[in-house]
Structure formats: C-alpha cells, structure tokens
Amino acid sequence: MLSFTRRIFALILLSAFFGNANETIVFSFELQNNGGKITVFESESKLGYTLVDKDGKVEFECPARDKANGGECADRDNFKFSLDDKKEFLNFKNKKSTYLIYDNGEDYGIRVMTGIIMQYWKGANKNGSLKNINALENVKLVK
C-alpha cells in the first residue's frame, strides 16, 4: 500500500497539473509488478490519468502537462477517452501505445499495447471504480 506521504505527493502533483484543488480521484490502484500507481481523476469536467512510480515520480500522464513532449496527450482540449457502456473498460491512445484500464469488480489493472507487444499490469489495493466516471467533456461512451 502506498504510504501516506506518497499519496499526498500524488495529490500535490495533480493539483500542480491542473492548478486548482478541484480534482476528484475516480479510480486508483497500485501495480503488482513494480509498486507504481495508476490514478484516473476528474478535474473541471474532464478526465485525466497518471502513472506514478514507486518513488512518487510521474512516469506518464494524459493529458500531458509537458506540451512539447506530450505527443497526442499534449492537447488537453481535444484528448479523448473511450468508456464502454458498462463502465468496465477505459481506453485511450497516444502515438506509441493503446491503453486499456479495466475494472470488472475483483479483476482490475491495465493493458498496454505498443506495436505488437502487449503488457499486462495487474492491480492491487484499488480505490473507487470506473463506474464512478460521470458524463465528462473528454469521455465518449461506446457500446
């Protein structure tokens, strides 16, 4: 489980990213393989995603804070997530990879497809659920 200090650090990073305290963590979990943490959050009617390593450093985020290096994730206004109508699968892409966050109750984690390589990262110690995602500007519901 992430320490209290690392949780506070992650919240500070989210606050710095959006510049306000209106963020709500919708779904988060630790990664069993490396101790990192996935966080899906809502801010200003938009959804966001971060991957924080075991030391609290942001490894990846969408939409990206660094517009110069963020690729497709750099465009906060046009970046989109897809959510299935049962709210069990959240999908998004950048130029290099496709990401699928899944939450079927007891089974949750993330699958990352880069080229022909598929990585499976199983989750542990989840908080919240993808079912908590409301109608947001950058989320498209799909059947």
N, CA, C and O atoms as a GROMACS GRO file, in nm:
protein
  572
    1MET      N    1   0.084  -0.118   0.000
    1MET     CA    2   0.000   0.000   0.000
    1MET      C    3   0.089   0.124   0.000
    1MET      O    4   0.192   0.127   0.067
    2LEU      N    5   0.049   0.225  -0.074
    2LEU     CA    6   0.128   0.348  -0.079
    2LEU      C    7   0.125   0.418   0.055
    2LEU      O    8   0.022   0.423   0.122
    3SER      N    9   0.238   0.473   0.092
    3SER     CA   10   0.245   0.544   0.218
    3SER      C   11   0.163   0.672   0.212
    3SER      O   12   0.132   0.722   0.104
    4PHE      N   13   0.130   0.722   0.327
    4PHE     CA   14   0.054   0.847   0.336
    4PHE      C   15   0.128   0.959   0.264
    4PHE      O   16   0.067   1.038   0.193
    5THR      N   17   0.260   0.965   0.283
    5THR     CA   18   0.341   1.069   0.220
    5THR      C   19   0.334   1.060   0.068
    5THR      O   20   0.320   1.163   0.001
    6ARG      N   21   0.342   0.941   0.012
    6ARG     CA   22   0.336   0.924  -0.133
    6ARG      C   23   0.198   0.959  -0.186
    6ARG      O   24   0.186   1.012  -0.297
    7ARG      N   25   0.092   0.928  -0.111
    7ARG     CA   26  -0.044   0.966  -0.153
    7ARG      C   27  -0.058   1.118  -0.157
    7ARG      O   28  -0.114   1.174  -0.251
    8ILE      N   29  -0.008   1.184  -0.054
    8ILE     CA   30  -0.014   1.331  -0.050
    8ILE      C   31   0.066   1.388  -0.166
    8ILE      O   32   0.023   1.483  -0.231
    9PHE      N   33   0.183   1.330  -0.193
    9PHE     CA   34   0.267   1.377  -0.304
    9PHE      C   35   0.192   1.365  -0.437
    9PHE      O   36   0.197   1.455  -0.520
   10ALA      N   37   0.123   1.252  -0.456
   10ALA     CA   38   0.046   1.233  -0.580
   10ALA      C   39  -0.064   1.337  -0.591
   10ALA      O   40  -0.088   1.389  -0.700
   11LEU      N   41  -0.132   1.368  -0.482
   11LEU     CA   42  -0.236   1.471  -0.486
   11LEU      C   43  -0.177   1.609  -0.515
   11LEU      O   44  -0.239   1.689  -0.586
   12ILE      N   45  -0.058   1.637  -0.462
   12ILE     CA   46   0.008   1.764  -0.491
   12ILE      C   47   0.042   1.772  -0.639
   12ILE      O   48   0.025   1.877  -0.700
   13LEU      N   49   0.090   1.661  -0.697
   13LEU     CA   50   0.120   1.660  -0.840
   13LEU      C   51  -0.005   1.688  -0.922
   13LEU      O   52   0.000   1.764  -1.019
   14LEU      N   53  -0.116   1.627  -0.885
   14LEU     CA   54  -0.241   1.651  -0.957
   14LEU      C   55  -0.282   1.796  -0.945
   14LEU      O   56  -0.327   1.857  -1.042
   15SER      N   57  -0.266   1.853  -0.827
   15SER     CA   58  -0.302   1.992  -0.806
   15SER      C   59  -0.214   2.084  -0.888
   15SER      O   60  -0.262   2.182  -0.946
   16ALA      N   61  -0.084   2.054  -0.894
   16ALA     CA   62   0.008   2.134  -0.975
   16ALA      C   63  -0.025   2.122  -1.123
   16ALA      O   64  -0.011   2.218  -1.198
   17PHE      N   65  -0.069   2.003  -1.164
   17PHE     CA   66  -0.101   1.978  -1.304
   17PHE      C   67  -0.217   2.065  -1.350
   17PHE      O   68  -0.209   2.128  -1.456
   18PHE      N   69  -0.324   2.069  -1.272
   18PHE     CA   70  -0.441   2.145  -1.312
   18PHE      C   71  -0.449   2.283  -1.248
   18PHE      O   72  -0.532   2.365  -1.289
   19GLY      N   73  -0.364   2.310  -1.150
   19GLY     CA   74  -0.360   2.443  -1.091
   19GLY      C   75  -0.476   2.475  -0.999
   19GLY      O   76  -0.498   2.593  -0.970
   20ASN      N   77  -0.551   2.376  -0.952
   20ASN     CA   78  -0.657   2.403  -0.856
   20ASN      C   79  -0.680   2.279  -0.772
   20ASN      O   80  -0.620   2.174  -0.795
   21ALA      N   81  -0.768   2.292  -0.677
   21ALA     CA   82  -0.794   2.180  -0.586
   21ALA      C   83  -0.925   2.112  -0.619
   21ALA      O   84  -0.985   2.049  -0.531
   22ASN      N   85  -0.971   2.122  -0.742
   22ASN     CA   86  -1.100   2.065  -0.781
   22ASN      C   87  -1.087   1.924  -0.838
   22ASN      O   88  -1.178   1.878  -0.906
   23GLU      N   89  -0.977   1.855  -0.812
   23GLU     CA   90  -0.959   1.720  -0.863
   23GLU      C   91  -1.031   1.621  -0.774
   23GLU      O   92  -1.033   1.634  -0.651
   24THR      N   93  -1.089   1.522  -0.837
   24THR     CA   94  -1.151   1.412  -0.766
   24THR      C   95  -1.094   1.283  -0.821
   24THR      O   96  -1.102   1.257  -0.941
   25ILE      N   97  -1.035   1.202  -0.734
   25ILE     CA   98  -0.984   1.072  -0.778
   25ILE      C   99  -1.103   0.979  -0.794
   25ILE      O  100  -1.178   0.954  -0.700
   26VAL      N  101  -1.119   0.928  -0.916
   26VAL     CA  102  -1.232   0.842  -0.951
   26VAL      C  103  -1.196   0.696  -0.928
   26VAL      O  104  -1.278   0.619  -0.876
   27PHE      N  105  -1.074   0.658  -0.967
   27PHE     CA  106  -1.031   0.518  -0.960
   27PHE      C  107  -0.879   0.517  -0.950
   27PHE      O  108  -0.811   0.586  -1.026
   28SER      N  109  -0.826   0.439  -0.859
   28SER     CA  110  -0.681   0.425  -0.849
   28SER      C  111  -0.647   0.286  -0.798
   28SER      O  112  -0.727   0.220  -0.732
   29PHE      N  113  -0.526   0.244  -0.832
   29PHE     CA  114  -0.477   0.115  -0.784
   29PHE      C  115  -0.326   0.111  -0.796
   29PHE      O  116  -0.266   0.183  -0.876
   30GLU      N  117  -0.266   0.025  -0.717
   30GLU     CA  118  -0.123   0.001  -0.724
   30GLU      C  119  -0.096  -0.106  -0.829
   30GLU      O  120  -0.183  -0.187  -0.859
   31LEU      N  121   0.024  -0.105  -0.884
   31LEU     CA  122   0.065  -0.207  -0.981
   31LEU      C  123   0.142  -0.315  -0.908
   31LEU      O  124   0.241  -0.287  -0.840
   32GLN      N  125   0.097  -0.439  -0.922
   32GLN     CA  126   0.161  -0.550  -0.852
   32GLN      C  127   0.304  -0.573  -0.897
   32GLN      O  128   0.388  -0.617  -0.818
   33ASN      N  129   0.334  -0.543  -1.024
   33ASN     CA  130   0.466  -0.576  -1.078
   33ASN      C  131   0.576  -0.480  -1.037
   33ASN      O  132   0.692  -0.518  -1.034
   34ASN      N  133   0.542  -0.354  -1.005
   34ASN     CA  134   0.651  -0.259  -0.976
   34ASN      C  135   0.622  -0.159  -0.865
   34ASN      O  136   0.705  -0.073  -0.839
   35GLY      N  137   0.508  -0.167  -0.800
   35GLY     CA  138   0.478  -0.077  -0.690
   35GLY      C  139   0.435   0.062  -0.731
   35GLY      O  140   0.415   0.149  -0.646
   36GLY      N  141   0.419   0.085  -0.861
   36GLY     CA  142   0.370   0.214  -0.908
   36GLY      C  143   0.221   0.228  -0.881
   36GLY      O  144   0.160   0.140  -0.821
   37LYS      N  145   0.164   0.339  -0.925
   37LYS     CA  146   0.022   0.362  -0.901
   37LYS      C  147  -0.042   0.428  -1.022
   37LYS      O  148   0.013   0.522  -1.080
   38ILE      N  149  -0.158   0.377  -1.059
   38ILE     CA  150  -0.242   0.432  -1.165
   38ILE      C  151  -0.351   0.514  -1.097
   38ILE      O  152  -0.413   0.468  -1.001
   39THR      N  153  -0.374   0.635  -1.146
   39THR     CA  154  -0.482   0.718  -1.094
   39THR      C  155  -0.562   0.775  -1.211
   39THR      O  156  -0.506   0.834  -1.303
   40VAL      N  157  -0.693   0.757  -1.206
   40VAL     CA  158  -0.786   0.818  -1.301
   40VAL      C  159  -0.861   0.924  -1.219
   40VAL      O  160  -0.917   0.893  -1.114
   41PHE      N  161  -0.861   1.047  -1.267
   41PHE     CA  162  -0.920   1.156  -1.190
   41PHE      C  163  -1.002   1.248  -1.277
   41PHE      O  164  -0.988   1.251  -1.400
   42GLU      N  165  -1.088   1.324  -1.212
   42GLU     CA  166  -1.173   1.421  -1.279
   42GLU      C  167  -1.133   1.560  -1.232
   42GLU      O  168  -1.111   1.583  -1.112
   43SER      N  169  -1.125   1.654  -1.327
   43SER     CA  170  -1.097   1.793  -1.294
   43SER      C  171  -1.162   1.881  -1.399
   43SER      O  172  -1.143   1.861  -1.519
   44GLU      N  173  -1.238   1.976  -1.354
   44GLU     CA  174  -1.301   2.073  -1.443
   44GLU      C  175  -1.376   2.006  -1.558
   44GLU      O  176  -1.359   2.044  -1.674
   45SER      N  177  -1.457   1.907  -1.527
   45SER     CA  178  -1.541   1.834  -1.623
   45SER      C  179  -1.462   1.754  -1.725
   45SER      O  180  -1.513   1.721  -1.832
   46LYS      N  181  -1.336   1.721  -1.693
   46LYS     CA  182  -1.253   1.640  -1.782
   46LYS      C  183  -1.188   1.528  -1.702
   46LYS      O  184  -1.165   1.539  -1.582
   47LEU      N  185  -1.157   1.420  -1.774
   47LEU     CA  186  -1.092   1.305  -1.713
   47LEU      C  187  -0.942   1.314  -1.739
   47LEU      O  188  -0.900   1.365  -1.842
   48GLY      N  189  -0.863   1.265  -1.647
   48GLY     CA  190  -0.718   1.258  -1.662
   48GLY      C  191  -0.665   1.128  -1.606
   48GLY      O  192  -0.736   1.056  -1.535
   49TYR      N  193  -0.539   1.097  -1.637
   49TYR     CA  194  -0.477   0.970  -1.599
   49TYR      C  195  -0.331   0.997  -1.565
   49TYR      O  196  -0.264   1.072  -1.635
   50THR      N  197  -0.281   0.936  -1.459
   50THR     CA  198  -0.138   0.942  -1.428
   50THR      C  199  -0.088   0.803  -1.390
   50THR      O  200  -0.161   0.721  -1.335
   51LEU      N  201   0.040   0.780  -1.422
   51LEU     CA  202   0.114   0.664  -1.375
   51LEU      C  203   0.229   0.720  -1.294
   51LEU      O  204   0.316   0.790  -1.346
   52VAL      N  205   0.229   0.690  -1.166
   52VAL     CA  206   0.333   0.737  -1.074
   52VAL      C  207   0.416   0.617  -1.033
   52VAL      O  208   0.361   0.514  -0.996
   53ASP      N  209   0.551   0.630  -1.038
   53ASP     CA  210   0.635   0.517  -0.999
   53ASP      C  211   0.638   0.500  -0.848
   53ASP      O  212   0.578   0.579  -0.775
   54LYS      N  213   0.706   0.397  -0.801
   54LYS     CA  214   0.707   0.366  -0.658
   54LYS      C  215   0.769   0.475  -0.572
   54LYS      O  216   0.749   0.478  -0.451
   55ASP      N  217   0.845   0.566  -0.634
   55ASP     CA  218   0.906   0.677  -0.561
   55ASP      C  219   0.826   0.806  -0.572
   55ASP      O  220   0.870   0.910  -0.523
   56GLY      N  221   0.708   0.801  -0.635
   56GLY     CA  222   0.622   0.919  -0.645
   56GLY      C  223   0.648   1.006  -0.766
   56GLY      O  224   0.590   1.114  -0.777
   57LYS      N  225   0.734   0.962  -0.859
   57LYS     CA  226   0.764   1.039  -0.979
   57LYS      C  227   0.662   1.005  -1.088
   57LYS      O  228   0.635   0.888  -1.113
   58VAL      N  229   0.608   1.108  -1.154
   58VAL     CA  230   0.513   1.086  -1.263
   58VAL      C  231   0.590   1.033  -1.383
   58VAL      O  232   0.677   1.100  -1.437
   59GLU      N  233   0.556   0.910  -1.424
   59GLU     CA  234   0.619   0.849  -1.542
   59GLU      C  235   0.541   0.881  -1.669
   59GLU      O  236   0.600   0.893  -1.776
   60PHE      N  237   0.407   0.893  -1.656
   60PHE     CA  238   0.323   0.914  -1.773
   60PHE      C  239   0.193   0.978  -1.728
   60PHE      O  240   0.141   0.947  -1.621
   61GLU      N  241   0.142   1.066  -1.811
   61GLU     CA  242   0.014   1.130  -1.781
   61GLU      C  243  -0.057   1.167  -1.910
   61GLU      O  244   0.007   1.201  -2.010
   62CYS      N  245  -0.187   1.160  -1.906
   62CYS     CA  246  -0.271   1.202  -2.019
   62CYS      C  247  -0.394   1.271  -1.963
   62CYS      O  248  -0.462   1.215  -1.877
   63PRO      N  249  -0.423   1.389  -2.009
   63PRO     CA  250  -0.345   1.472  -2.099
   63PRO      C  251  -0.214   1.515  -2.032
   63PRO      O  252  -0.207   1.528  -1.910
   64ALA      N  253  -0.112   1.538  -2.114
   64ALA     CA  254   0.022   1.567  -2.063
   64ALA      C  255   0.037   1.712  -2.020
   64ALA      O  256  -0.020   1.803  -2.080
   65ARG      N  257   0.113   1.731  -1.917
   65ARG     CA  258   0.146   1.865  -1.868
   65ARG      C  259   0.248   1.929  -1.960
   65ARG      O  260   0.242   2.049  -1.987
   66ASP      N  261   0.344   1.849  -2.010
   66ASP     CA  262   0.452   1.899  -2.095
   66ASP      C  263   0.408   1.891  -2.240
   66ASP      O  264   0.419   1.787  -2.304
   67LYS      N  265   0.358   2.001  -2.292
   67LYS     CA  266   0.304   2.001  -2.428
   67LYS      C  267   0.411   1.973  -2.533
   67LYS      O  268   0.379   1.918  -2.638
   68ALA      N  269   0.535   2.008  -2.507
   68ALA     CA  270   0.643   1.985  -2.604
   68ALA      C  271   0.671   1.837  -2.623
   68ALA      O  272   0.705   1.794  -2.733
   69ASN      N  273   0.657   1.758  -2.517
   69ASN     CA  274   0.690   1.615  -2.524
   69ASN      C  275   0.570   1.524  -2.504
   69ASN      O  276   0.587   1.402  -2.492
   70GLY      N  277   0.452   1.579  -2.500
   70GLY     CA  278   0.335   1.501  -2.467
   70GLY      C  279   0.270   1.427  -2.582
   70GLY      O  280   0.177   1.349  -2.560
   71GLY      N  281   0.316   1.449  -2.705
   71GLY     CA  282   0.255   1.381  -2.819
   71GLY      C  283   0.107   1.413  -2.825
   71GLY      O  284   0.066   1.527  -2.802
   72GLU      N  285   0.027   1.313  -2.857
   72GLU     CA  286  -0.117   1.332  -2.864
   72GLU      C  287  -0.178   1.364  -2.729
   72GLU      O  288  -0.286   1.422  -2.721
   73CYS      N  289  -0.110   1.328  -2.623
   73CYS     CA  290  -0.160   1.357  -2.489
   73CYS      C  291  -0.143   1.504  -2.452
   73CYS      O  292  -0.193   1.549  -2.349
   74ALA      N  293  -0.072   1.580  -2.535
   74ALA     CA  294  -0.044   1.719  -2.503
   74ALA      C  295  -0.166   1.810  -2.519
   74ALA      O  296  -0.174   1.914  -2.455
   75ASP      N  297  -0.259   1.772  -2.603
   75ASP     CA  298  -0.373   1.857  -2.635
   75ASP      C  299  -0.487   1.830  -2.537
   75ASP      O  300  -0.573   1.746  -2.563
   76ARG      N  301  -0.488   1.902  -2.426
   76ARG     CA  302  -0.590   1.882  -2.323
   76ARG      C  303  -0.731   1.905  -2.376
   76ARG      O  304  -0.825   1.837  -2.334
   77ASP      N  305  -0.746   2.001  -2.466
   77ASP     CA  306  -0.880   2.035  -2.514
   77ASP      C  307  -0.939   1.928  -2.605
   77ASP      O  308  -1.061   1.915  -2.611
   78ASN      N  309  -0.856   1.852  -2.675
   78ASN     CA  310  -0.906   1.755  -2.771
   78ASN      C  311  -0.877   1.610  -2.735
   78ASN      O  312  -0.919   1.520  -2.808
   79PHE      N  313  -0.806   1.585  -2.627
   79PHE     CA  314  -0.773   1.448  -2.589
   79PHE      C  315  -0.899   1.375  -2.543
   79PHE      O  316  -0.978   1.431  -2.468
   80LYS      N  317  -0.917   1.252  -2.589
   80LYS     CA  318  -1.039   1.177  -2.560
   80LYS      C  319  -1.011   1.041  -2.497
   80LYS      O  320  -0.912   0.975  -2.528
   81PHE      N  321  -1.099   1.001  -2.409
   81PHE     CA  322  -1.104   0.868  -2.353
   81PHE      C  323  -1.231   0.801  -2.405
   81PHE      O  324  -1.329   0.869  -2.435
   82SER      N  325  -1.230   0.668  -2.418
   82SER     CA  326  -1.350   0.591  -2.450
   82SER      C  327  -1.382   0.502  -2.332
   82SER      O  328  -1.293   0.439  -2.274
   83LEU      N  329  -1.508   0.497  -2.295
   83LEU     CA  330  -1.555   0.418  -2.182
   83LEU      C  331  -1.671   0.331  -2.230
   83LEU      O  332  -1.766   0.382  -2.289
   84ASP      N  333  -1.663   0.199  -2.206
   84ASP     CA  334  -1.772   0.113  -2.250
   84ASP      C  335  -1.897   0.142  -2.169
   84ASP      O  336  -1.889   0.194  -2.058
   85ASP      N  337  -2.012   0.108  -2.222
   85ASP     CA  338  -2.139   0.142  -2.158
   85ASP      C  339  -2.161   0.073  -2.024
   85ASP      O  340  -2.246   0.118  -1.946
   86LYS      N  341  -2.088  -0.035  -1.994
   86LYS     CA  342  -2.096  -0.100  -1.862
   86LYS      C  343  -1.996  -0.038  -1.763
   86LYS      O  344  -1.995  -0.073  -1.645
   87LYS      N  345  -1.914   0.054  -1.812
   87LYS     CA  346  -1.813   0.124  -1.732
   87LYS      C  347  -1.714   0.026  -1.668
   87LYS      O  348  -1.682   0.035  -1.550
   88GLU      N  349  -1.666  -0.069  -1.751
   88GLU     CA  350  -1.566  -0.164  -1.705
   88GLU      C  351  -1.433  -0.147  -1.777
   88GLU      O  352  -1.331  -0.197  -1.730
   89PHE      N  353  -1.433  -0.076  -1.892
   89PHE     CA  354  -1.312  -0.060  -1.973
   89PHE      C  355  -1.294   0.086  -2.015
   89PHE      O  356  -1.383   0.143  -2.079
   90LEU      N  357  -1.182   0.144  -1.980
   90LEU     CA  358  -1.148   0.280  -2.018
   90LEU      C  359  -1.029   0.273  -2.112
   90LEU      O  360  -0.924   0.218  -2.077
   91ASN      N  361  -1.043   0.328  -2.231
   91ASN     CA  362  -0.942   0.317  -2.336
   91ASN      C  363  -0.895   0.455  -2.378
   91ASN      O  364  -0.974   0.549  -2.385
   92PHE      N  365  -0.764   0.468  -2.405
   92PHE     CA  366  -0.710   0.589  -2.464
   92PHE      C  367  -0.582   0.556  -2.538
   92PHE      O  368  -0.522   0.450  -2.515
   93LYS      N  369  -0.539   0.645  -2.627
   93LYS     CA  370  -0.423   0.620  -2.712
   93LYS      C  371  -0.334   0.743  -2.716
   93LYS      O  372  -0.378   0.856  -2.695
   94ASN      N  373  -0.206   0.718  -2.743
   94ASN     CA  374  -0.116   0.823  -2.786
   94ASN      C  375  -0.045   0.771  -2.911
   94ASN      O  376  -0.085   0.667  -2.964
   95LYS      N  377   0.056   0.839  -2.959
   95LYS     CA  378   0.120   0.798  -3.084
   95LYS      C  379   0.187   0.661  -3.074
   95LYS      O  380   0.196   0.590  -3.174
   96LYS      N  381   0.233   0.623  -2.955
   96LYS     CA  382   0.308   0.499  -2.940
   96LYS      C  383   0.225   0.380  -2.893
   96LYS      O  384   0.254   0.266  -2.931
   97SER      N  385   0.124   0.405  -2.812
   97SER     CA  386   0.058   0.293  -2.744
   97SER      C  387  -0.093   0.312  -2.732
   97SER      O  388  -0.146   0.422  -2.747
   98THR      N  389  -0.159   0.200  -2.705
   98THR     CA  390  -0.300   0.198  -2.670
   98THR      C  391  -0.310   0.146  -2.527
   98THR      O  392  -0.244   0.049  -2.492
   99TYR      N  393  -0.391   0.210  -2.446
   99TYR     CA  394  -0.404   0.177  -2.304
   99TYR      C  395  -0.547   0.135  -2.276
   99TYR      O  396  -0.641   0.199  -2.323
  100LEU      N  397  -0.562   0.028  -2.200
  100LEU     CA  398  -0.694  -0.020  -2.161
  100LEU      C  399  -0.692  -0.045  -2.011
  100LEU      O  400  -0.630  -0.141  -1.964
  101ILE      N  401  -0.759   0.041  -1.937
  101ILE     CA  402  -0.774   0.021  -1.793
  101ILE      C  403  -0.903  -0.058  -1.775
  101ILE      O  404  -1.007  -0.021  -1.831
  102TYR      N  405  -0.897  -0.164  -1.699
  102TYR     CA  406  -1.015  -0.248  -1.680
  102TYR      C  407  -1.047  -0.263  -1.531
  102TYR      O  408  -0.958  -0.263  -1.446
  103ASP      N  409  -1.176  -0.276  -1.503
  103ASP     CA  410  -1.224  -0.290  -1.366
  103ASP      C  411  -1.353  -0.370  -1.370
  103ASP      O  412  -1.461  -0.315  -1.390
  104ASN      N  413  -1.341  -0.502  -1.350
  104ASN     CA  414  -1.458  -0.590  -1.351
  104ASN      C  415  -1.494  -0.631  -1.209
  104ASN      O  416  -1.541  -0.743  -1.187
  105GLY      N  417  -1.474  -0.544  -1.114
  105GLY     CA  418  -1.501  -0.577  -0.974
  105GLY      C  419  -1.376  -0.628  -0.907
  105GLY      O  420  -1.295  -0.549  -0.858
  106GLU      N  421  -1.359  -0.760  -0.904
  106GLU     CA  422  -1.242  -0.820  -0.839
  106GLU      C  423  -1.116  -0.816  -0.926
  106GLU      O  424  -1.005  -0.817  -0.873
  107ASP      N  425  -1.133  -0.813  -1.056
  107ASP     CA  426  -1.020  -0.814  -1.150
  107ASP      C  427  -1.003  -0.673  -1.209
  107ASP      O  428  -1.095  -0.619  -1.269
  108TYR      N  429  -0.884  -0.615  -1.190
  108TYR     CA  430  -0.859  -0.480  -1.239
  108TYR      C  431  -0.711  -0.462  -1.266
  108TYR      O  432  -0.627  -0.530  -1.208
  109GLY      N  433  -0.680  -0.369  -1.356
  109GLY     CA  434  -0.542  -0.342  -1.393
  109GLY      C  435  -0.538  -0.261  -1.521
  109GLY      O  436  -0.633  -0.189  -1.554
  110ILE      N  437  -0.427  -0.274  -1.594
  110ILE     CA  438  -0.411  -0.201  -1.720
  110ILE      C  439  -0.339  -0.290  -1.820
  110ILE      O  440  -0.248  -0.365  -1.784
  111ARG      N  441  -0.380  -0.280  -1.945
  111ARG     CA  442  -0.312  -0.346  -2.056
  111ARG      C  443  -0.257  -0.236  -2.145
  111ARG      O  444  -0.327  -0.140  -2.177
  112VAL      N  445  -0.132  -0.252  -2.185
  112VAL     CA  446  -0.068  -0.152  -2.271
  112VAL      C  447  -0.017  -0.223  -2.395
  112VAL      O  448   0.062  -0.317  -2.386
  113MET      N  449  -0.063  -0.178  -2.512
  113MET     CA  450  -0.022  -0.236  -2.641
  113MET      C  451   0.067  -0.135  -2.711
  113MET      O  452   0.023  -0.024  -2.744
  114THR      N  453   0.193  -0.174  -2.734
  114THR     CA  454   0.289  -0.091  -2.806
  114THR      C  455   0.339  -0.175  -2.923
  114THR      O  456   0.410  -0.273  -2.904
  115GLY      N  457   0.302  -0.134  -3.044
  115GLY     CA  458   0.336  -0.216  -3.161
  115GLY      C  459   0.268  -0.351  -3.148
  115GLY      O  460   0.145  -0.358  -3.137
  116ILE      N  461   0.346  -0.459  -3.150
  116ILE     CA  462   0.288  -0.593  -3.135
  116ILE      C  463   0.308  -0.648  -2.993
  116ILE      O  464   0.276  -0.764  -2.967
  117ILE      N  465   0.360  -0.567  -2.904
  117ILE     CA  466   0.387  -0.611  -2.767
  117ILE      C  467   0.273  -0.568  -2.674
  117ILE      O  468   0.238  -0.450  -2.668
  118MET      N  469   0.217  -0.665  -2.603
  118MET     CA  470   0.110  -0.638  -2.506
  118MET      C  471   0.166  -0.661  -2.366
  118MET      O  472   0.221  -0.767  -2.337
  119GLN      N  473   0.151  -0.560  -2.280
  119GLN     CA  474   0.192  -0.572  -2.141
  119GLN      C  475   0.066  -0.576  -2.055
  119GLN      O  476  -0.028  -0.501  -2.078
  120TYR      N  477   0.065  -0.665  -1.956
  120TYR     CA  478  -0.046  -0.677  -1.862
  120TYR      C  479   0.006  -0.638  -1.724
  120TYR      O  480   0.100  -0.699  -1.673
  121TRP      N  481  -0.053  -0.538  -1.665
  121TRP     CA  482  -0.016  -0.496  -1.530
  121TRP      C  483  -0.138  -0.512  -1.441
  121TRP      O  484  -0.234  -0.436  -1.450
  122LYS      N  485  -0.132  -0.611  -1.356
  122LYS     CA  486  -0.244  -0.639  -1.265
  122LYS      C  487  -0.242  -0.540  -1.149
  122LYS      O  488  -0.135  -0.500  -1.102
  123GLY      N  489  -0.361  -0.503  -1.103
  123GLY     CA  490  -0.373  -0.407  -0.995
  123GLY      C  491  -0.387  -0.471  -0.858
  123GLY      O  492  -0.418  -0.589  -0.846
  124ALA      N  493  -0.362  -0.390  -0.756
  124ALA     CA  494  -0.380  -0.429  -0.616
  124ALA      C  495  -0.426  -0.305  -0.540
  124ALA      O  496  -0.395  -0.192  -0.578
  125ASN      N  497  -0.498  -0.327  -0.432
  125ASN     CA  498  -0.538  -0.219  -0.342
  125ASN      C  499  -0.611  -0.105  -0.413
  125ASN      O  500  -0.569   0.011  -0.406
  126LYS      N  501  -0.718  -0.138  -0.480
  126LYS     CA  502  -0.790  -0.035  -0.555
  126LYS      C  503  -0.874   0.052  -0.464
  126LYS      O  504  -0.919   0.012  -0.357
  127ASN      N  505  -0.895   0.174  -0.513
  127ASN     CA  506  -0.986   0.269  -0.451
  127ASN      C  507  -1.077   0.321  -0.561
  127ASN      O  508  -1.029   0.358  -0.668
  128GLY      N  509  -1.206   0.324  -0.537
  128GLY     CA  510  -1.301   0.373  -0.636
  128GLY      C  511  -1.330   0.269  -0.742
  128GLY      O  512  -1.303   0.150  -0.724
  129SER      N  513  -1.386   0.317  -0.854
  129SER     CA  514  -1.427   0.228  -0.962
  129SER      C  515  -1.444   0.309  -1.090
  129SER      O  516  -1.472   0.428  -1.085
  130LEU      N  517  -1.426   0.243  -1.204
  130LEU     CA  518  -1.456   0.310  -1.331
  130LEU      C  519  -1.604   0.346  -1.339
  130LEU      O  520  -1.642   0.437  -1.413
  131LYS      N  521  -1.687   0.276  -1.265
  131LYS     CA  522  -1.831   0.306  -1.263
  131LYS      C  523  -1.858   0.445  -1.206
  131LYS      O  524  -1.968   0.498  -1.222
  132ASN      N  525  -1.760   0.505  -1.139
  132ASN     CA  526  -1.775   0.639  -1.082
  132ASN      C  527  -1.757   0.751  -1.185
  132ASN      O  528  -1.776   0.868  -1.153
  133ILE      N  529  -1.720   0.715  -1.307
  133ILE     CA  530  -1.699   0.818  -1.410
  133ILE      C  531  -1.834   0.870  -1.457
  133ILE      O  532  -1.919   0.793  -1.501
  134ASN      N  533  -1.852   0.999  -1.448
  134ASN     CA  534  -1.974   1.065  -1.492
  134ASN      C  535  -1.958   1.114  -1.635
  134ASN      O  536  -1.851   1.098  -1.695
  135ALA      N  537  -2.061   1.173  -1.689
  135ALA     CA  538  -2.054   1.233  -1.823
  135ALA      C  539  -1.955   1.348  -1.817
  135ALA      O  540  -1.976   1.446  -1.746
  136LEU      N  541  -1.846   1.335  -1.893
  136LEU     CA  542  -1.742   1.438  -1.895
  136LEU      C  543  -1.713   1.479  -2.038
  136LEU      O  544  -1.742   1.404  -2.132
  137GLU      N  545  -1.658   1.596  -2.054
  137GLU     CA  546  -1.632   1.652  -2.187
  137GLU      C  547  -1.545   1.563  -2.274
  137GLU      O  548  -1.568   1.553  -2.395
  138ASN      N  549  -1.444   1.498  -2.216
  138ASN     CA  550  -1.349   1.422  -2.295
  138ASN      C  551  -1.365   1.270  -2.284
  138ASN      O  552  -1.271   1.195  -2.310
  139VAL      N  553  -1.485   1.225  -2.245
  139VAL     CA  554  -1.513   1.082  -2.235
  139VAL      C  555  -1.628   1.047  -2.329
  139VAL      O  556  -1.737   1.104  -2.320
  140LYS      N  557  -1.601   0.953  -2.417
  140LYS     CA  558  -1.704   0.905  -2.510
  140LYS      C  559  -1.751   0.768  -2.465
  140LYS      O  560  -1.670   0.676  -2.451
  141LEU      N  561  -1.881   0.753  -2.443
  141LEU     CA  562  -1.938   0.623  -2.409
  141LEU      C  563  -1.956   0.541  -2.536
  141LEU      O  564  -2.011   0.591  -2.635
  142VAL      N  565  -1.910   0.416  -2.535
  142VAL     CA  566  -1.922   0.328  -2.652
  142VAL      C  567  -1.986   0.197  -2.611
  142VAL      O  568  -1.976   0.154  -2.496
  143LYS      N  569  -2.053   0.133  -2.706
  143LYS     CA  570  -2.118   0.004  -2.680
  143LYS      C  571  -2.029  -0.110  -2.719
  143LYS      O  572  -2.067  -0.226  -2.704
   0.00000   0.00000   0.00000
